[in-house]
Each structure stands twice: as C-alpha cells, then as structure tokens.
Amino acid sequence: NVLAGDTNAQVTLKVTKKDGSKVEIATRHTLSADQIKWVKAGSALNYIKEQKASASS
C-alpha cells in the first residue's frame, strides 16, 4: 500500500476502454519515503508546516 509508506508497493492501473472492456496493468510507483509523506500531508509545504509545528511543541 503506497500510503502506508511501502516504497516498493505495486500499483494497479485500471483502464476502461470505450467499448466497456476493462484492462488491469500492474505497475510499481517511484515515490520516495519523503514524497509519500508529502502526499499524505496534502503537499510538501503542508508537511514542512506540520514538522515546524511539532518541533515547536
């Protein structure tokens, strides 16, 4: 699971074609551990803000 922090997680791309048929393509993401933290925080700037807030507490 990517959002759980697994840097080697498999991501399944699900495609629905115009004719209604579906295809699934197995892929791997290339996000680093830091990038996953940024996604979970909503953005890199949000993550930095959270880090500063917890450091000053």
N, C-alpha and C positions, 0 to 999 in steps of 0.2 A: 504494500500500500504506500503510494507516494507521500501522502500527507502524514503518514505515521513516521516518516523520516527514512524510509528504506531507499537508499541511493541506487540500488540495483533493481528496483521494482519493475515488473512488466506492466505495460500499459496496453490495453486492448482498444484498438481503433475500430469503431463500429460504423460501417457505411451502409446507407440505404440508397439503392440505385433508383432511377426514375421509374423503372418497371416494378418496383416494390421489393425486389430481391435484396437480400442482406448479405454482407460480407464482413468477416471479422479478421483483422490483421494484428498479429502480435508484434509489439514494439517494445523498446526499452527507452526510458527517459534519460536525459543527460543533465538533470538538475543536480547541483552540489548540495551538501547538507545545509549550507548557508542560504542558498536560493530557496530551498524548501521552507526554511524558517520565514523568509520574506513572503512567500505565498501564503503561509498560514497567518501572518500578521496583516495581510492585505496589500503591503508594499514594503520596499526596503526602508523607506522613510518612517513608516509606522513602526517597523521593527527597531530602528535606531531610537525612536522616541520611547518605546517600551523599555529598552535597555537603559536609557538615561534615567527614566523614572524609577526603575527598580534599583539602580545604583545609588540614587539619592535617598532612598527609603531606609 
